[in-house]
Amino acid sequence: MSTYHYGNVNGPAGYGDHGRAGLGNGELDLETLMDVADRLTETLNAEYPELVGQGEIIQRELALSAEDGLPPNRGRIRSALENVAIRAAAGTGSLTFTQQLTYALGL
């Protein structure tokens, strides 16, 4: 499994210790990225059901990366994250997870 080095990612309250995603030294592995994508999709389902498909795109791209060992398709992920960011209101979990993934992937 690949390890992605993207620095620290701050999360919403209750996500990891002291708002951090439990990343230790700041490195995000693919498993952690997939977990954040799963949480994004779950949160979208509750807050913006019409955007669940965008979360599923991100999940699918990360799962494909896990299967083939190649980096995820950043263009597809970026487009999906932008679609969510445009619609999600400030202070929502959806926007928080979107920002985490955007930062973690350097988009």
C-alpha positions as CSV (number, residue, x, y, z in Angstrom):
1,M,0.0,0.0,0.0
2,S,1.3,3.4,-0.9
3,T,1.9,6.1,1.7
4,Y,1.0,9.7,0.8
5,H,2.9,12.5,2.7
6,Y,0.6,15.5,2.9
7,G,1.1,16.9,6.3
8,N,-1.5,17.2,9.1
9,V,-5.2,17.3,8.4
10,N,-7.5,18.9,10.9
11,G,-10.8,17.2,11.4
12,P,-14.2,18.1,12.9
13,A,-14.8,17.6,16.6
14,G,-14.8,14.0,17.6
15,Y,-12.6,12.9,14.7
16,G,-9.3,11.7,16.1
17,D,-7.5,13.3,19.1
18,H,-7.8,17.0,19.4
19,G,-9.5,17.4,16.0
20,R,-6.7,15.6,14.2
21,A,-7.5,12.6,12.1
22,G,-5.2,10.4,14.2
23,L,-2.4,10.7,11.6
24,G,0.6,10.6,14.0
25,N,3.5,12.0,12.1
26,G,1.3,13.7,9.4
27,E,1.5,11.0,6.7
28,L,-1.8,9.9,5.1
29,D,-1.9,6.4,3.8
30,L,-4.4,5.3,1.3
31,E,-6.5,3.5,4.0
32,T,-6.8,6.8,5.9
33,L,-7.8,8.7,2.7
34,M,-10.4,6.0,2.0
35,D,-11.8,6.4,5.6
36,V,-12.1,10.1,5.1
37,A,-13.9,9.6,1.8
38,D,-16.3,7.1,3.5
39,R,-17.1,9.6,6.2
40,L,-17.6,12.3,3.5
41,T,-20.1,10.1,1.7
42,E,-21.9,9.3,4.9
43,T,-22.1,12.9,5.8
44,L,-23.3,13.9,2.3
45,N,-26.0,11.3,2.7
46,A,-27.3,13.1,5.8
47,E,-26.7,16.7,4.7
48,Y,-26.8,16.8,0.9
49,P,-28.3,13.6,-0.5
50,E,-28.2,14.9,-4.0
51,L,-24.3,15.1,-3.7
52,V,-23.8,11.5,-2.6
53,G,-22.7,10.5,-6.1
54,Q,-19.8,12.9,-5.8
55,G,-18.6,11.1,-2.6
56,E,-19.0,7.8,-4.4
57,I,-16.8,9.0,-7.2
58,I,-14.0,9.8,-4.7
59,Q,-14.5,6.4,-3.0
60,R,-14.4,4.6,-6.3
61,E,-11.2,6.3,-7.4
62,L,-9.4,5.6,-4.1
63,A,-10.6,2.0,-4.2
64,L,-9.3,1.6,-7.8
65,S,-6.0,3.0,-6.6
66,A,-5.9,0.4,-3.8
67,E,-6.6,-2.3,-6.3
68,D,-4.1,-1.4,-9.0
69,G,-1.4,0.3,-6.9
70,L,-1.4,3.4,-9.0
71,P,-2.0,6.9,-7.7
72,P,-5.7,7.9,-7.6
73,N,-7.2,9.9,-10.5
74,R,-6.7,13.4,-9.1
75,G,-8.7,15.0,-11.9
76,R,-11.9,13.1,-11.1
77,I,-11.4,13.5,-7.4
78,R,-10.8,17.2,-7.8
79,S,-13.9,17.7,-9.8
80,A,-16.0,15.8,-7.3
81,L,-14.6,17.8,-4.4
82,E,-15.2,21.1,-6.2
83,N,-18.8,20.1,-6.8
84,V,-19.3,19.4,-3.1
85,A,-17.4,22.6,-2.0
86,I,-19.6,24.8,-4.2
87,R,-22.8,23.5,-2.6
88,A,-21.8,22.7,1.0
89,A,-22.4,25.4,3.5
90,A,-19.7,26.7,5.9
91,G,-19.6,24.7,9.1
92,T,-21.0,21.5,7.7
93,G,-19.4,18.2,8.1
94,S,-19.6,17.8,4.3
95,L,-17.4,20.9,3.8
96,T,-15.0,19.9,6.5
97,F,-14.4,16.4,5.0
98,T,-14.1,18.0,1.5
99,Q,-11.4,20.4,2.8
100,Q,-9.6,17.5,4.5
101,L,-9.4,15.6,1.3
102,T,-8.5,18.6,-0.8
103,Y,-5.6,19.4,1.5
104,A,-4.5,15.8,1.9
105,L,-4.3,15.3,-1.8
106,G,-2.7,18.7,-2.5
107,L,-5.6,19.8,-4.8
